[in-house]
Amino acid sequence: MGHIVKNLAVEHLIPENRIPENPNFDNVANPLASLENSSSSLEIVQLGNAVLRDIAQPIYGIHDAEVQTLIDRLLATMVQGNGVGIAAPQVGRSLRLIIIASRPNPRYPNAPTMEPLVMVNPHLLSHSEETALGWEGCLSIPGLRGLVPRYRAVEVEYMNRDGTLERQDLTDFVARIFQHEFDHLGGKVFLDRVEKVQNLMTEQEYLKQHP
Ligand code: NI
């Protein structure tokens, strides 16, 4: 891993002493409302829906049934969409929850196969200076691929679904997935990171060129 630069502008850093239960959505629109107690998939919202542009809110009360159900349903939605990652805003819930689930693919044949990693209230602690360009797609932007610069390595902190604080170094494809999903929590999509419109391709053309 390259030289690590501390990211001083960590967004939405949640003091650790605020992490335990404080479930009170009463005075705001409840993003957890109307979640059935099941593990079925949810509808993926598409580009143009305002929720994809919102800043997602921290999750409190991680042990609450409705939060655990949202995690299960987000997982099911990612699997059904054949994604390697997903963020809660993509199912219309503006909450700081992402899942990353790398597996090998033509562009990243050495990408690790990993159990889906659920990250609640994630933040980026530091990143490499070095960036790399790589092709990305998004379940909310079907049919389009873009060449996106991302940090080669990131150091991240998050809570797992049991509420334990975890810290991890991610590199290459896994780091890319994290940055893509983390962007969703800040109301950003990969199109915002593409350096020029010429770096966009339809999925059909992409698959022709990267069989
Ligand atoms: Ni996406």
Residues whose N, C-alpha, C, O or C-beta is under 5 A from the ligand:
A	BS01	NI	G137 C138 L139
